[in-house]
Amino acid sequence: MKELKGRTKRRGFTLVELLIVIIIIGILAGAMMLVAGSGTAKAQATKIVSDLRTGKAAALMCYAEESEWPTDVADLAAYLDKSLDHGEFQFINSGDSFGYMGALMQDSKVTAQLQKIAEKEKNLYDDAGAEYTSGKGEIYVKVK
């Protein structure tokens, strides 16, 4: 076997190689943070729409059993499997519409996602009863 002269066996990584790996990992982590941020907004918007549908279904069940429309979120407690925050959900126009006006409505990313959902579904309304396109204020579903 021929021995290589002047060369030693290389062990480990050089400082430059380690720095390059750290930089690549940093770039990938930054890209993941951007993707995760938009996913969070979409998840929150989807949760709002899901809670609106749940409230509407509970209102319909309440009407079916009691022959009168609920006018307060507290009236829905018996028809829900989880409690809705009374400060964020409400009925308007004598129980005509069930809506959400929580703190997430101040987040422009969440309202942008709600606008996209409203464009596809055509059953979400603003506080004036028009289709939800404003991206501000409150969002409602019609109950009656």
N, C-alpha and C positions, 0 to 999 in steps of 0.2 A: 504494500500500500504506500502510495506516495504521500508524503506530508506536505501540507501547504506552509510555506515559509512566510513569516511576516504577518500572518493572519491569526487572529485569536478568535476563539469561539464567541459569537455575539449572544449576549443574554439580555432580555428585557427590551424596552422601547427607549428610543431617544426622546429628548424633551420636545423636539419639533413634532414628532409623531403623536405624542400625547396631546400637545396643544391643538393639532389639527382635529383629532378625535373630539376633544372638548368643544371646539368651535362648531363642528358638524352637529353634535348633540344639542348645543344651544340653539342652532338654527331650526332644527326639527322641533324642539320644545316650543319655540316661539310660534311656529306654524300651527302646532296643536292648540296653543292657547287661543289663537284667532278662531279656529274652527269650533272649539268648545264654547266660546262666548256666544256665537250665533245659535248654537244648538240649545243653549240655556234659554235664550229669549223665545225660541220656537216652542220649547217645552212649557214655559210659563204661559204663553198664549194658548197653547192647546189645553192646558189645565183650566184656564179661565172659560174657554168654550165648553169644555166637558162639564164644569160646574154649572154653567148656564143651562145646559141640556138637562142635567140632573134636577135642577130647580124647577124647570118647566115640567118635567115628568112628574115630579112630586106635586106640583100645583094641579096637574090634570088628575092625579089620583085623589087628591084632596077634594076636588070638585065632584069626582065620581062617587065618593063616599058620603060627602056632606051636602051636596047640591048647592054649594056656594063657593065662590072663588076666594082663595086666601088673599089677604091684603098685607100680611107681615111674614117675614122669613121665619119667625118663631112658629107660625102655624104649620110649617112644613116639617117640623122636627119628627113627627111620627112616621113620615114617609121617606125619610132619608136614612141611609146607612152611615153617614158621617155628618157632622155638624158643619154648617156654613157660617162664616163669620158675619154676624149681623151688621157689623159696621161697613162691610164691603158689598153686601148684596141687599137689594131692596126691590119692592114692587112699586111701579108708578102707574098713574092713570087708573086709579081704583082697581088695581090688580091686573090691568091689561097687559103689562109687560114686566118681565123679571130681568133685573140687570145687575151689573158689576161696576163698581166705581172705586176700586181699591187703589193702593199705592202703586201697583204695577202699571197703572194707566199713565203714570208720569214718565215711564221709561220709553224712550222713542223706539228702541229696538223691539220691545214687546208690542207696542201699538202698530209698528210696521208689519210684524208677523200677523197681528189680528186683522189688518187690512187685507193681507194676502188670503187668509182663511175666509174672510167675508166675501171677497171677490169670487171665490169658488163656490161657496155654499149659499149665498143670497138669502140668508135667513137671520142675519145679525143687523141690529138697528142702533141708531144713536138715540140720545135722549129726546129728540124731536120726532122720532118715529120714522125718520128717513133711513135708507140703507146706510150701513156703517162704512163711511169712506174717509171721515175726517181724521182719524188717528188720534183724537183728543177726547177728553172727557170720559164719558161712560159708554158702556156697550150693553145692549139688551136683546132678549129674544121675546117674541110675542107669545103670550100664553093663551089669550082668548081669540 
